[in-house]
Amino acid sequence: MAPQNQPFATEIVPCAAAGIARAAELILAGLPVAVPTETVYGLAADATDPEAVARIYAAKGRPGFNPLIVHVPDLAAAERIGAFGEAPRAAAVEHWPGALTLVVPLRPDAGLAPQVTAGLPTIALRCPASPMMQDLLRACGKPLAAPSANASGGISPTSADHVLRSLGGRIPLILDGGPTLLGLESTIVAFDGDRPRLLRSGPVEIAGAAEATGERIEAPGQLASHYAPSKPLRLEASSAGPDEWLIGFGAVAGDDTLSASGDVGEAAARLFAALHRADRQARPRIAVAPVPDEGVGAAINDRLKRAAAPR
Protein backbone atom coordinates (compact mmCIF):
# COMPACT_ATOMS: atom_id res chain seq x y z
CA MET A 1 0.00 0.00 0.00
CA ALA A 2 1.57 3.30 -1.09
CA PRO A 3 1.39 6.20 1.36
CA GLN A 4 -1.21 8.84 0.55
CA ASN A 5 -0.60 12.57 0.46
CA GLN A 6 -2.58 15.14 2.41
CA PRO A 7 -5.37 16.01 2.64
CA PHE A 8 -6.88 12.83 4.08
CA ALA A 9 -10.48 11.89 4.64
CA THR A 10 -9.76 11.17 8.31
CA GLU A 11 -11.58 8.06 9.58
CA ILE A 12 -12.53 7.46 13.21
CA VAL A 13 -12.82 3.76 14.06
CA PRO A 14 -13.29 1.92 17.36
CA CYS A 15 -10.07 0.85 19.03
CA ALA A 16 -10.93 -2.83 18.75
CA ALA A 17 -9.18 -5.68 16.91
CA ALA A 18 -10.21 -4.61 13.40
CA GLY A 19 -9.28 -0.98 14.04
CA ILE A 20 -5.90 -1.88 15.49
CA ALA A 21 -5.18 -4.13 12.49
CA ARG A 22 -6.09 -1.26 10.15
CA ALA A 23 -3.91 1.16 12.12
CA ALA A 24 -0.96 -1.25 12.00
CA GLU A 25 -1.39 -1.60 8.23
CA LEU A 26 -1.22 2.18 7.80
CA ILE A 27 1.76 2.55 10.15
CA LEU A 28 3.72 -0.15 8.32
CA ALA A 29 2.94 1.73 5.08
CA GLY A 30 4.66 4.81 6.51
CA LEU A 31 1.67 6.82 7.77
CA PRO A 32 0.95 8.21 11.27
CA VAL A 33 -2.30 7.34 13.04
CA ALA A 34 -3.83 8.66 16.26
CA VAL A 35 -4.23 6.19 19.12
CA PRO A 36 -5.35 6.48 22.76
CA THR A 37 -2.87 5.84 25.55
CA GLU A 38 -3.49 6.07 29.28
CA THR A 39 -2.13 9.65 29.24
CA VAL A 40 -3.37 11.47 26.10
CA TYR A 41 -3.97 10.50 22.47
CA GLY A 42 -0.70 9.99 20.60
CA LEU A 43 0.20 10.33 16.92
CA ALA A 44 2.00 7.04 16.28
CA ALA A 45 4.36 6.18 13.43
CA ASP A 46 7.20 3.74 12.80
CA ALA A 47 10.19 5.18 14.68
CA THR A 48 12.62 3.38 12.34
CA ASP A 49 11.23 4.96 9.15
CA PRO A 50 12.54 8.49 8.42
CA GLU A 51 9.66 9.33 6.05
CA ALA A 52 7.06 8.17 8.59
CA VAL A 53 8.66 10.26 11.35
CA ALA A 54 8.82 13.26 9.01
CA ARG A 55 5.06 12.87 8.49
CA ILE A 56 4.52 13.22 12.26
CA TYR A 57 6.39 16.54 12.25
CA ALA A 58 4.51 17.70 9.13
CA ALA A 59 1.04 16.74 10.45
CA LYS A 60 1.63 18.50 13.77
CA GLY A 61 3.62 21.46 12.41
CA ARG A 62 6.16 20.49 15.06
CA PRO A 63 9.57 22.21 15.14
CA GLY A 64 12.42 19.89 14.19
CA PHE A 65 14.42 20.66 17.35
CA ASN A 66 11.71 19.12 19.58
CA PRO A 67 12.44 15.38 20.06
CA LEU A 68 9.84 12.59 20.18
CA ILE A 69 9.05 9.90 22.73
CA VAL A 70 9.42 6.36 21.43
CA HIS A 71 6.98 3.78 22.78
CA VAL A 72 8.00 0.15 23.27
CA PRO A 73 6.18 -2.92 24.62
CA ASP A 74 8.62 -3.76 27.43
CA LEU A 75 11.99 -3.08 29.04
CA ALA A 76 13.77 -5.61 26.82
CA ALA A 77 12.68 -3.67 23.72
CA ALA A 78 13.76 -0.40 25.36
CA GLU A 79 17.22 -1.79 26.12
CA ARG A 80 17.74 -2.56 22.43
CA ILE A 81 17.36 1.18 21.76
CA GLY A 82 18.80 2.93 24.82
CA ALA A 83 21.66 2.28 27.24
CA PHE A 84 20.15 1.78 30.70
CA GLY A 85 22.30 2.30 33.73
CA GLU A 86 21.34 0.93 37.13
CA ALA A 87 19.16 3.89 38.15
CA PRO A 88 17.03 4.20 34.99
CA ARG A 89 16.62 0.42 34.86
CA ALA A 90 15.36 0.42 38.45
CA ALA A 91 12.90 3.22 37.59
CA ALA A 92 11.66 1.23 34.59
CA VAL A 93 11.18 -1.92 36.66
CA GLU A 94 9.22 0.05 39.28
CA HIS A 95 7.03 2.17 37.00
CA TRP A 96 6.67 0.37 33.64
CA PRO A 97 4.28 -0.17 32.08
CA GLY A 98 3.09 3.29 33.02
CA ALA A 99 3.16 7.05 32.57
CA LEU A 100 6.93 7.49 32.96
CA THR A 101 9.31 8.40 30.12
CA LEU A 102 13.02 7.78 30.67
CA VAL A 103 15.72 9.69 28.81
CA VAL A 104 18.82 7.54 28.34
CA PRO A 105 21.81 7.46 25.94
CA LEU A 106 20.91 6.27 22.44
CA ARG A 107 22.60 3.05 21.35
CA PRO A 108 24.63 3.44 18.11
CA ASP A 109 22.84 0.44 16.61
CA ALA A 110 19.33 1.45 17.71
CA GLY A 111 18.12 1.76 14.12
CA LEU A 112 15.85 4.74 14.72
CA ALA A 113 15.15 7.53 12.25
CA PRO A 114 17.50 10.44 13.05
CA GLN A 115 14.62 12.94 13.39
CA VAL A 116 13.28 11.09 16.45
CA THR A 117 16.04 12.43 18.70
CA ALA A 118 16.25 15.87 17.02
CA GLY A 119 20.02 15.41 16.87
CA LEU A 120 20.44 14.66 20.58
CA PRO A 121 22.64 11.78 21.82
CA THR A 122 19.78 10.60 24.05
CA ILE A 123 16.43 8.93 23.45
CA ALA A 124 13.14 9.32 25.36
CA LEU A 125 11.51 5.90 25.91
CA ARG A 126 8.20 4.83 27.42
CA CYS A 127 6.45 1.50 27.95
CA PRO A 128 2.74 2.42 28.03
CA ALA A 129 0.19 0.77 30.31
CA SER A 130 -2.66 1.26 27.82
CA PRO A 131 -3.79 -2.16 26.50
CA MET A 132 -4.79 -0.47 23.24
CA MET A 133 -1.33 1.01 22.68
CA GLN A 134 0.26 -2.28 23.71
CA ASP A 135 -1.89 -4.14 21.17
CA LEU A 136 -0.83 -1.68 18.46
CA LEU A 137 2.86 -2.01 19.35
CA ARG A 138 2.66 -5.80 19.10
CA ALA A 139 0.65 -5.67 15.86
CA CYS A 140 3.29 -3.40 14.28
CA GLY A 141 6.35 -5.15 15.69
CA LYS A 142 8.14 -1.79 15.62
CA PRO A 143 8.97 0.91 18.17
CA LEU A 144 6.48 3.73 17.70
CA ALA A 145 7.27 7.43 17.92
CA ALA A 146 4.13 9.00 19.35
CA PRO A 147 3.87 12.64 20.46
CA SER A 148 0.46 14.02 21.40
CA ALA A 149 -2.01 13.90 18.51
CA ASN A 150 -2.64 17.64 18.10
CA ALA A 151 -1.21 20.60 16.24
CA SER A 152 2.08 21.65 17.83
CA GLY A 153 1.71 23.97 20.82
CA GLY A 154 -2.05 23.45 21.12
CA ILE A 155 -4.18 21.81 23.80
CA SER A 156 -3.39 18.12 24.16
CA PRO A 157 -6.15 15.68 23.10
CA THR A 158 -7.91 13.37 25.54
CA SER A 159 -10.66 12.21 23.14
CA ALA A 160 -10.97 11.22 19.49
CA ASP A 161 -13.03 14.37 18.86
CA HIS A 162 -10.18 16.56 20.15
CA VAL A 163 -7.83 14.86 17.66
CA LEU A 164 -10.26 15.32 14.78
CA ARG A 165 -10.69 19.03 15.52
CA SER A 166 -6.92 19.53 15.51
CA LEU A 167 -5.62 17.09 12.88
CA GLY A 168 -8.64 16.26 10.73
CA GLY A 169 -7.50 16.09 7.09
CA ARG A 170 -3.85 15.73 8.12
CA ILE A 171 -3.90 12.06 9.15
CA PRO A 172 -5.76 9.04 7.75
CA LEU A 173 -7.07 7.37 10.92
CA ILE A 174 -8.03 7.96 14.56
CA LEU A 175 -8.55 4.98 16.85
CA ASP A 176 -11.35 5.89 19.26
CA GLY A 177 -10.81 4.40 22.72
CA GLY A 178 -12.96 6.93 24.58
CA PRO A 179 -11.60 9.50 27.06
CA THR A 180 -8.09 8.84 28.31
CA LEU A 181 -7.65 7.70 31.89
CA LEU A 182 -4.97 10.05 33.28
CA GLY A 183 -5.44 13.11 31.07
CA LEU A 184 -1.85 14.42 31.36
CA GLU A 185 1.27 13.50 29.44
CA SER A 186 3.86 11.24 31.03
CA THR A 187 6.45 12.33 33.56
CA ILE A 188 9.88 12.63 31.88
CA VAL A 189 13.05 11.93 33.83
CA ALA A 190 16.74 11.91 32.85
CA PHE A 191 19.65 10.81 35.02
CA ASP A 192 22.95 12.38 35.99
CA GLY A 193 24.66 9.20 37.10
CA ASP A 194 22.24 7.80 39.67
CA ARG A 195 20.51 11.12 40.35
CA PRO A 196 17.12 11.63 38.64
CA ARG A 197 16.42 14.96 36.97
CA LEU A 198 12.82 15.99 36.23
CA LEU A 199 12.37 17.25 32.65
CA ARG A 200 8.55 17.25 32.69
CA SER A 201 6.20 16.69 35.61
CA GLY A 202 3.36 14.24 35.15
CA PRO A 203 1.29 11.50 36.79
CA VAL A 204 4.29 9.58 38.15
CA GLU A 205 6.31 11.09 41.00
CA ILE A 206 10.00 10.17 41.20
CA ALA A 207 11.47 10.60 44.67
CA GLY A 208 14.47 12.91 44.82
CA ALA A 209 14.15 14.15 41.23
CA ALA A 210 15.55 17.67 40.94
CA GLU A 211 13.75 19.91 38.45
CA ALA A 212 15.81 20.60 35.33
CA THR A 213 17.06 24.15 34.84
CA GLY A 214 18.27 25.99 31.75
CA GLU A 215 16.81 26.56 28.30
CA ARG A 216 18.21 23.51 26.47
CA ILE A 217 15.48 21.28 25.04
CA GLU A 218 16.17 17.70 26.10
CA ALA A 219 12.69 16.21 25.84
CA PRO A 220 9.13 17.01 24.73
CA GLY A 221 7.02 19.44 26.75
CA GLN A 222 9.85 21.82 27.65
CA LEU A 223 8.89 24.69 25.34
CA ALA A 224 7.91 27.82 27.30
CA SER A 225 4.64 28.14 25.39
CA HIS A 226 2.79 24.86 25.02
CA TYR A 227 -0.63 23.21 25.57
CA ALA A 228 -2.21 26.55 24.68
CA PRO A 229 -5.81 27.43 23.74
CA SER A 230 -6.44 30.03 21.05
CA LYS A 231 -7.57 32.58 23.68
CA PRO A 232 -5.70 34.43 26.45
CA LEU A 233 -5.56 32.43 29.67
CA ARG A 234 -5.52 33.92 33.21
CA LEU A 235 -4.43 31.78 36.15
CA GLU A 236 -5.16 31.85 39.90
CA ALA A 237 -8.64 33.32 39.31
CA SER A 238 -11.14 33.36 42.17
CA SER A 239 -13.89 34.80 39.96
CA ALA A 240 -14.51 35.50 36.29
CA GLY A 241 -14.14 38.83 34.57
CA PRO A 242 -17.06 39.98 32.37
CA ASP A 243 -15.51 38.52 29.21
CA GLU A 244 -14.02 35.34 30.75
CA TRP A 245 -15.07 31.70 30.82
CA LEU A 246 -14.05 30.46 34.29
CA ILE A 247 -12.79 26.91 34.86
CA GLY A 248 -13.30 26.27 38.55
CA PHE A 249 -11.74 23.98 41.13
CA GLY A 250 -13.00 23.10 44.60
CA ALA A 251 -14.85 26.04 46.19
CA VAL A 252 -14.50 28.14 43.01
CA ALA A 253 -17.47 26.85 41.00
CA GLY A 254 -16.94 28.58 37.63
CA ASP A 255 -18.74 27.91 34.35
CA ASP A 256 -17.04 24.50 34.30
CA THR A 257 -14.96 22.75 36.93
CA LEU A 258 -11.89 20.57 37.08
CA SER A 259 -13.14 19.01 40.32
CA ALA A 260 -15.97 20.27 42.50
CA SER A 261 -14.59 18.21 45.38
CA GLY A 262 -11.06 19.59 45.01
CA ASP A 263 -9.55 16.25 43.90
CA VAL A 264 -6.31 16.91 41.96
CA GLY A 265 -6.43 13.48 40.31
CA GLU A 266 -9.88 14.22 38.90
CA ALA A 267 -8.64 17.68 37.88
CA ALA A 268 -5.73 16.17 35.94
CA ALA A 269 -8.04 13.84 34.04
CA ARG A 270 -10.39 16.73 33.18
CA LEU A 271 -7.85 19.51 32.51
CA PHE A 272 -7.39 19.34 28.73
CA ALA A 273 -11.06 18.53 28.05
CA ALA A 274 -12.03 21.61 30.08
CA LEU A 275 -9.59 23.78 28.11
CA HIS A 276 -11.01 22.43 24.84
CA ARG A 277 -14.56 23.28 25.98
CA ALA A 278 -13.50 26.76 27.10
CA ASP A 279 -11.81 27.40 23.78
CA ARG A 280 -15.09 26.74 21.96
CA GLN A 281 -17.13 29.23 24.04
CA ALA A 282 -18.18 32.66 22.80
CA ARG A 283 -16.36 34.53 25.56
CA PRO A 284 -12.94 35.73 24.31
CA ARG A 285 -10.89 34.92 27.43
CA ILE A 286 -10.38 31.98 29.78
CA ALA A 287 -9.67 32.04 33.52
CA VAL A 288 -8.69 29.09 35.71
CA ALA A 289 -9.08 28.79 39.48
CA PRO A 290 -6.06 27.99 41.68
CA VAL A 291 -5.03 24.33 41.89
CA PRO A 292 -2.85 23.17 44.81
CA ASP A 293 0.75 22.57 43.77
CA GLU A 294 0.83 19.15 45.42
CA GLY A 295 1.21 15.70 43.86
CA VAL A 296 -0.17 15.69 40.33
CA GLY A 297 -1.27 19.30 40.98
CA ALA A 298 2.32 20.30 40.19
CA ALA A 299 1.93 18.76 36.72
CA ILE A 300 -1.42 20.55 36.23
CA ASN A 301 0.17 23.89 37.11
CA ASP A 302 3.12 23.21 34.82
CA ARG A 303 0.73 22.72 31.89
CA LEU A 304 -1.33 25.79 32.83
CA LYS A 305 1.74 28.06 33.12
CA ARG A 306 2.94 26.98 29.69
CA ALA A 307 -0.59 27.36 28.26
CA ALA A 308 -0.74 30.94 29.62
CA ALA A 309 2.79 31.93 28.49
CA PRO A 310 3.17 34.58 25.75
CA ARG A 311 3.57 33.08 22.29
Beta strands, then each sheet from edge to edge (+ up, - down):
strand 1: 11-14
strand 2: 33-36
strand 3: 41-46
strand 4: 69-71
strand 5: 100-105
strand 6: 122-126
strand 7: 144-145
strand 8: 173-176
strand 9: 187-192
strand 10: 195-200
strand 11: 210-211
strand 12: 233-234
strand 13: 244-248
strand 14: 256-257
strand 15: 285-288
sheet 1: 1+ 8+
sheet 2: 2+ 3- 7+ 4- 6- 5+ 9+ 10- 11-
sheet 3: 12+ 15+ 13+ 14+
end
